[in-house]
Amino acid sequence: MNWFIIIFFIISVSLFLITNYYIDKNDYETQKENEQIETFETENNRTSTENLKVHHQITINYLDKKDANKLIIINNDYIQNMNQANLSARDSVTINDLYEKYKNAFDDITEKEKNRIDDFILNLLGKIKRVNIPYYRYVSNWLKQLSIAKGKHWLEAGMPHTLEKTIIMDTNWFINPRHTTLLHEMTHIHQRNVDFEFEDLYTELGYYYNPNTIKGLESIYPLNRNNPDGLSTKWLWKMPNSSSNQSTLNNTNTNYWWIGALFKSITPSSLTDVNLVALKLDRDQEGHFYYLKQEPTLLSKLSSFITFFGENPNNYHPNEMTAKFAEFYLLDILSDKN
């Protein structure tokens, strides 16, 4: 009898514990399911702007036209370096004319456009983070520092560019944002603000900084198109010594070249009225460069340059070339299936 009571007690306790286990398990799973539903609903209820802040700690700084207008400063190098050809290409006669025109060259970014761009950046960061954490951190870091403004359709012929830490996008970008353009312009901001980080790369690519005025280029400099993302005309290029293609280039790799975007006349009607050219330089015994005014070589015909860089239109300046490489790297990241 006593054994029966003991066995009955053990079975009762066991059933009680088993029942409570499944009740607790069911409660836990129900709670977990509810939490997932709540999280899902919360995520869906957040805007892209809120999700950018929650998941990436990023709030994009959009400039209205009043604040964007302050980017145009009459005494900065970009405005002061405007000569007759550059003023003509921008439909201006004097620097003051250009200043008055450019300080009203921006439009407000609408709330709809901000939401669209926030959603675009949120998706882009998500894709990058899944495949390359260091690159995600790099992009996130610069997104936290920069601003975005919208230029009028005629500003710099509608070409995206940067001033200080602000990317000035074309009007179409706010309708159909392009991730390569964002990374290209972000690279220009990096170049401007931490320029020494690009010095070794420029050397590896064959670029050489020559601080001195080159004799013979006096009539060339005034025709060079001003580029806010690559103002310096001091960069020269020569095929890097490490290139495996040297032996096939008929000695074109032994020369230094000055490369620029030259207006076709002193009174161009557009910023696109240019030829990308390379000018072959000579060097005296003291190491000074000079130009004997040979016929310019179209950059598309400079075999050493094309062999080394490939077909890369409009990327004649080291700043532009490396910004284009930033585009290629992003595309490679986004195509990574691993």
Helices and strands as residue ranges (DSSP letters): H 2-45, H 48-56, E 61-62, H 65-69, H 77-80, H 84-89, H 95-102, E 106-107, H 111-131, H 133-145, E 147-151, G 155-158, E 161-163, E 166-169, G 171-174, H 179-193, G 195-198, H 199-204, E 207-209, G 221-223, E 235-237, G 246-248, G 252-254, E 256-263, E 274-283, E 289-290, E 297-298, G 299-301, H 303-309, H 318-334
